[in-house]
Amino acid sequence: MKVIIEEGCIGCGACESFCADVFKVEDVCVVNEANIAGNEDCVKDAVDACPVSVIKISE
């Protein structure tokens, strides 16, 4: 699984609240790629929770 953050992140922190091992919000969301494996379910929850729909998953 690969996680991409498209332009337009508003830094709300929803992704980090669902999956803090993978997402960190500084000014915008940053993905810790090394922690994606094993956290796929919470990554998907974060994608669904993003209010501006900028988190994308590719398999």
Phi, psi and omega in degrees: 000135175241138181245129182238134174255114180280165177300141177118002178301134181259002176067033184287335178092002180300317181298317180295325180290332178273330188207071185293339178290335183254321186252138174225129180259119172254254168281323175225174182289138175237139182257130172267093186301328182295339183258006181294314181300128181092349180240023185301322182295315181286334174298315179296322176297320179295320177301314181294329183277344184295118185289343180247007174053046180258356178268124181237148178243136169235142184274000000 
